[in-house]
Amino acid sequence: MHTRRHFIASITAALGGSVFAADGKPKTIVLQSAWDTVNIGDIGHTPGTLRVIEEHLPQVNVVLWAMKLDERVTAMLKARFPKVEILQGKIDGKGEKDLKLQEAIQNCDLFIRNSGMGQDLSYMKFCTKHGKPYGLFGQSFFPTMVQGEGAAERIELLNAASFIYTRETKTLNILKNAGIKTPVLEFGPDGCFGIDVRDDERGLATMKKLGLQEKKFITVQIRTNTPKAPGVDDPRPEKLNPLHPTPQQIADDERRAAKYRELVTRWVKKTGGKVLISPETIKEMGHNKRLIHDPLPPEIQKHVVNLEYFWNADEAASIFARAHTIVCHEPHSPIIALANGTPIIHTYSEFHSPKCWMFKDIGLGEWLLEMDETPVEKMVETLFAIDDDYPAAQAKVKKAMAYVHECFAKSMKHVKGVLGA
């Protein structure tokens, strides 16, 4: 049955497909997204992917299965996407919200899991049980997705997907080497690249309050080996946010922060510009102040400001659009910056996940610097190379984003085909 379905989906995709049912009503996509509210990447995936669907499949009805929301994120989504129905609930729950969600999936024409990590199988099993096609949009996986205990079941469910777009080619190769066979198994950028929400009113007010002038400040943020919240242990085997950091992990944080302090110092001394320590995740705000801002000498510190509240993705986008360069250990502040035309430097650590490689895959490899292996001199050199020919750096951003949107158009053409199958 899966083989026949995949064959029909492939043929229909090639022919263009239809987004309308036989009765003339628009077909429906359920998008699982909105992973969290304490990380602007987990917030940004949702408006980004909704924008991509809206742009390429404007007649399609979209239901958002939001995993976590707060008032400000909800208001942002409703203002930008008033036609999108937002549901919350559990796929195996018995409450009223749960049953409404389950009914929406049972009645949809396609289920899409949005960009992220994780090895959850529940949505695949639910869709399989109810005969609903499902696809993965801009996903990353560790090799354990297709290796170790339970791998056979995970591989079988991946094979049953109508499409899998990985947001970097490392995951793509992991799946290909495992023999994953879906109608489409290709590179497809993180949905956050599609983001177009901006809160200029708040963003400009924040810049004025902090004394930030357009294109005369950079932003920085490291990622520390600290728990997601006080007393909260990381359930993942990799322990990416350890509750009890080892002495080596604490030393790693100190060493990485020292690199950023040197970068900040060199920027201030050469340009006289300012630096915003900007939060990608709420958990890092105090650590970045402690490790970057507070140890700086007074003459440098007066040029550096630490944002004292956690912003939403739309305010971040507004400020990133006016920044000179975003320098970040995390990947999604750079994505939001690129979507708004601003150059970036991603000082990555691959053990956080292979998602770092997406910047190389869209042609920005020279702005991708490994945090531990890269000498601070190379980071400084890269920053000032951007500064020395800023129009060229902006052109590089424009070229990369053109490729991203070309990929989005291609993926949405296939989604249209699946809907028409």
N, C-alpha and C positions, 0 to 999 in steps of 0.2 A: 504494500500500500504506500509506504514511504517513497519507494522508487518511482512509482507511477505519479505520485503527487509532485515529487521533485522534477520529473520530466515535464509535466504539464506547466509547472511554475517557471521552468527555464524557458520553454517555448513561448509562454505568454509574456514573460519579461522581455524576450527578444522582440516581440511584436508590439510591445508598449503597454498592453493590459488596459483595464478599465477600473475606475475608482467608483463606479456606480453599480448597484445591484440590478437585477432584472426588473424590479419594481420602480427603478429610477431613483431610489434613495441612495445617499452617499454611503460608501463603505466605512467601516470603523476600525481604527487602530487603538489598542490599549498600550500605552507607553509606561513601563515601570521605571521610575526615576525618583528624583528628589531624595537622595540618600540621607542627607543630614542638613542641619541648619547651623553648624559650628565650623564650617569649612566652605569658603567661597567657591571651591571647585565642585564640591557636592551640591552646592546651590546652582552653580553656573551651567552644569550639564543640562538641566531641564529647560531653561529658556533658550539655550543654544540649539538643542535638538528640536524643540517645538518650532523654532524659527525656520530650521531647515525643512521640516515637514510642511509647514505653512507655505514656504516659498515655492516648493516643487510640487506639492500635492494639495493645493488650496481647497479643493472640494471635499477632501477626506475629513470625516468626523474623528476627532481625537479625544480619548479619555485618558487622563493622567492618573496613574496609580502612584500616589505620592507616599513615600516611606516615612518622611518626617517633614513637618511644616511648622512655621511660626507665623505670627500675624504679618510681619513685614514681608516675608517671602511669599506668603499667600497673596497679599495685596499687590506685589510686583507681578506675579503670574497672572492674576485676574485682570490687571490693568492692561497688560501687553497681549494676553490671549483670552479675551472675554468669551470666546465660543468654546473653549476647552473645559470639559467637565472634569472636576478634580474629585477623586475618590481616595479614601484611606480604608485600611482594613487588613485582615490576614487571609491568606489563600486557603487556610485550613480552619478558620475560626467559625463560630456559630452565632455571633452577634449580628445585629441588623446591618451595621456597616460592612461586616465580613461577607454576608450573603449578597449584599448589593454589588460588592466588588466581584465576587465569584460569578454572579449573573452577567455582569458586564463583559468578563472574559469569555464566558460561554457563548455570548451573543456577538462577539467581535469577529472581524475578518482576518485580523493579524495581531499578534502579540509581539511587542519589541521590548527587549531588555536594554536599557540605555547604558552609556559608557560607565565603566568602573572596573572594580576587581571582584573577587569573591567567587566561590564555587557552589553557590546555591543551585539546587536541582529542582526545587519545589515547583517553580513556574513551568519548567519543561515537562515535568510529570503531569501537572494539571492540564496543560495544553494537549499533551498526548492523549490523556484520558478522554478529553472532550473533543478530540479531532480538530484542534485549532492550530494553524501554522504559527510558528514562532521564529524570531530571528534575533541576533545579537548585534548591537550597533556600537562600534568603537570600544571593544572590550580588550582588557589585558588579563593574562593568566600567568601564574607561576607554573613551572613544569609539573607540579603535583596535580594539576587539573587532569592530566592524562597519564599519570604514573602512580604507582602505589596502590594501596587498598582502595577498592571501589572504583578503580580507573575504568574497568570494562563498562560499568553502567554509565559513567560520565561520558565516555566515548560514544556509546550507543545513542545517548540523548543529544550530544553535539551533532552526530551524524544525521539526526532527524530534523535538525534546524533547516529552515528555508534559506537562510543566509547567515554567515558569520563575518562581520567586519572587525578586524583587530586594529587598534589605534596605533600600533607600531609593528614593524616587521619581525621583531624578535618573537612575539607571541604567535604571529602568523607562521613562522618556521617551526615553533614548538608544536602547533596543531598539524601542520603539514607532515612533519616527521613522525607524528603519532598515527598518521594515516586517516585523518579526519576527511570525510568526503561529503560535502554539502554542495548544492548547486552553485553557490558562490562562497568562496573562502578567499578573502582579499583584504588588503590594507584599506582602512576607512578611518579618517581622523576622529578624534575625541569630539563628541557632540558639543562640548563647551566652546569650540572654535566658532560655532554659529551664533554666539551670544551677540545681541544687539540692544539689550536693555541698558539704559543709562539713567542715573539720578543726578542730573547736573545741578539742580538746586542745592542738594545736600553736599555734593562734591565740591562745588565752587565755594560754598560757605565754609567747608572744612579747610580748603586751601587758604582762604583768606585768614581764618583763625590761626592757622599754623605758619603763615608767612611763606607759603609756597608759590613760586611764580612759574608760569607755564614753560615747560621744557628746560627749566633751570634746577631741577631736582631729580635725584634717583630714588628708588625704593629698594629696601633690602629685607630679607627675612631668612633665618636659618631654621632648620628642623632639628629639634633636640630629642634625645633619648629619654623622654619623660612620659608619664601616663596621660591618656586622653583627658582624664579628669581626676581630681584627688580621690585616691583609694580605689580607682577602677583598673582592674587588671585587663591586659590585652588577651583575648581568647585565642588569637591566632598562634600557630606553632612558631612563626617567625618573631613574635613579640616585637612588633615594630614600634609600639609605644609602651615600653616596659614599666611595670609598676615599681620595680626595684632595680634601677640602673646599676650596672657593674662599675667598678672603678675605671675600667677601660672605656666604657660608654660615656662616663662623666668627663674623662680626659678628652675623648673625641669631641664632645660638645665645646669644651674650652678651646681646643685647637682650631676648630672650624670657626668659632666666633672671633678668634684672634685674626684670622685671615680677613674676615669681613670688616673688623675694626681698622685693619691696615688699608683695605680698599676704600673705606669711608674717609679715612684720614687723607689719603692721596687725592681723592676726588675733591674734598673741601679745599685742600692747599692749592691745587692746580686751578680749579674753576671758581672757587668762592661760592659754589652752589650749595644747596641744602640736601639733606637726606631724610627721607621718611621711612621709619621702621614700620612696615605695613603688615597687617595680619592676614595670612591666608587661612590659618586655623586659629580658633580662639585660644587653644591651649598654649600657643607659643608666645602670646603677647607679653606676659610677665618675664618669660625666659629671655626673649629678645632684648627687652629693656635691661635685664640683669647682665646679660652677656655681651651686648653690643653697646648700648647707650651709656650705661652707668660707668664702665671702666674707661671711657674716652677722656682724654685731657680736656680741661675746661674750654680752651680756645677752639677745640674741634666740636665739643659737645654742644656749644651754643648754635651750631649749624645743623644739629640733628634733632629730629622730633620723633617721639614714639606715640603712635595713635593710641589713645587711651580707652577707646570703645571698639567693639567688634562691628564692622560694617557689613552691609549686604553687598551682593555681587554687583548690583547696579551702581552703587556709589563707588565701589572699587573701580569699575569700568570707567566711570567719569574721571576719576583722578589718574588712573593709568593712562588714559588717552592724552593727558596733559603732562605726564612725566617725561623725562628725557630717556631713561632706560630703567627697566625692571631687572633687578638682580635677585634671584631667589633660589633657595635650596629645594623648594616645593615646585611642582610643575604647573599649577593652574593659574596662579597670578601671571606667569609668562603667557599662558594661552589667552587670558582675558586681555592682556596688553597687546598681543599680536592682533587680536580681533579688532582692536581699536587703533592699529597703525603704529604702535610703539615698539622699538627694539628691545631685546631681552638678552639676558645671560642666565642660563639655567645651570647652576652649580649642583649637579645631581649626585645622588648616591644610589646605585642600581639595586642595592638590597631592599630599597623601599618598594620596588617593582620595576618591570621592564618598561613602564610607561615613559620613562625619560627619553627613550629612543625615538619617540614620535617627532621630536624637533629635528633630528637628523633626517628622518624620513620625508620631511617637507622641505628639506634643503637648507637647514640652518645649523649644520653640524659644527661650524666654527664658533657658534655661540653656546655650544653644549660642552661644559667643562666639569670633569669629575672632581668632586669636592676635596677628596683626600689626596689624590695624585697630582692635582694641578697646583704648581707653586703660585703664591699670591702675586708674584710678578707677572705671570701669564694672565691672571684675572684682571690685573690693572691694565696690562697691554691691550686686552680685548675690549675693556671699557673705553679706553682712550682712542682705540681704532674706530669705534662707533662715533665718538665725539669729534674726531678729526675730520670725518666726512659723513656728517649726519644725514644729508640727503641720500647718499648711497645706502646707508643703513635702512632708511625708510623705504627705499626702493626694494631692498632685499625683503623687507617685511611684506610689502605689497605683492611681490612675486610669490612668496611662500603662501600667502593667503589666497591668491588666485588659484594655486594648485589645490589647496584645501577645498575650495568651493567647487572646483572641477570634480574632485572625488565625491563630494556630497551629491552633486547632480547625478553622477553615475550610480551611486548607491540608491538614490531615490527612484531612479528609473527602474531598478530591479524591484524595489518595494512595490512600485505601481504594478509590475508584472505579477508579483505574488498576490496582490489584492485582486487582480483580474483572473486568477487561475480558477 
